[in-house]
């Protein structure tokens, strides 16, 4: 077996330049951490490199990058998602200036490789299938190249345990692991099926327990997120894994409180709900997108039309797992003034944390290809804004069929309602009456970073920073505390989230007001004939 030449690898996780819905900056400050989530992709790639190579990780979101880091490095690895694009490009230029070869990879370079032509190496697709080609080229003296993995071929049963030792646990609210890749559904706007395919591939049960044991022995306790695109995409494998996961948790004293992302048809499977509750899952992200069945059909999310979605969400609550949900405004098929329908649904379902964004045509999706055929994509649609913009403030990168003013007005209306203090606190209160946490461990594990700050102190800090929310949030906390302590603990997490969501929603509303004002200044108004032609082309 060949022995690799020693090499110093500097891994740089780029900044998320814009404050986004998911940044939770103020909530992280409350807990004394720097970021919500740790970078899992880079530390997984790090585990695939030769053992003779030395790896140093710098998360640019949590610590500074110094000249001494570049001086130490023989090669730099970077890359990430679309919201990190601008900083990834900045890091590439820094590497070029320092004369350091730079390797770029990840979801955004894979979707838009042309944006990253200034990188010396582009490693596109799933690393398991192509990293050995890069290593061999590097060892042979190559200092540039393009390496593209065959689509959806990576054998995740061979994926090594991520290099968790490269992380500073204390910087993050939670860590992540991955069980599966891919999703069986075909949502038009989603890039997951383009990156990872429609046949979910899973790691072995033995693999997962090696990862969990590694974190356990390293002393990590607390929130652990399964970052899967759809955790229940391969139910057959999951039914084998979950009972053993529940037993492992019980035997180890429930060191981890788990969350993941799943499709709403989870609610159709009482056995899976029971198993996930027993394994100490406490939270699920669900992509709901729209309460309108016609819109769901048009976006190819038909799985959400075969049910009363609010009732489905309540079934998940009955299994002890709170739901955070994604919604999107801006689809072609939306009815006139859809705001009230979305507000009514979010209230009926009692979803406190609802990520409501404007539709964004992501690179390399069915939606983007359709809009391109229709001539509706804006120039530079695949270039991320360089400062202060995200899907909430800068969505709609295409010509809309429905008047843009109506879309933005509806979007603003939804945010104004759902993140008003009274409405948010009311949903938290109702959620706690629906959440049956009898299957889950009631208290946090010893050493969980979330136990640093007590419940009363957390609420006090939030209402001190947001005095307009004092009455509703205190009332909700007291209501939940009277019911049971487990309910109150979850309610406190929701109140801590409002430290970010309240101010962030107001910033988004202000940005939307700016976009509406800019529309007022425009003098060119599309004619009815133009709109009819565009609509006819869309429906053809």
Secondary structure, DSSP 8 states (H G I E B T S, - for coil): ------EEEEEEE----S--TTT-HHHHHHHT-SEEE--HHHHHHHTTS-TTEEEEEEETTTS---HHHHHH-SEEEE---GGGHHHHHHHHHHHHHHT-EEEEESHHHHH-GGGGTTSSEEEES-GGGTHHHHHHHHHTT---EEEE--TT---GGG-----GGGS-GGGEEEEEE--EE--S---TT-SHHHHH-SS-EE--HHHHHHHHHHHHHTT--EEEEE--S-TTSSHHHHHHHHHHHHHHHHHTT--EEEEEE--GGGGG-HHHHHHHHHTTEEEEEEEEE-S-HHHHHHTT-GGGTSS-HHHHHHHHHHTT-EEEEEEEE--TT--SS-HHHHHHHHHHHT-SSEEEEE----SSSHHHHHHHHTT-B-TTTTS--SSS--HHHH---B--SS-HHHHHHHHHHHHHHHTSHHHHHHHHHHHHHH---SSS-SS--TT-GGGSS-HHHHHHHHHHH-GGGHHHHHHHHHHHHHH-HHHHHHHHHHHHHHHHHHHHHHHHHHHHHHHHHHHHH------HHHHHHHHHHHH-
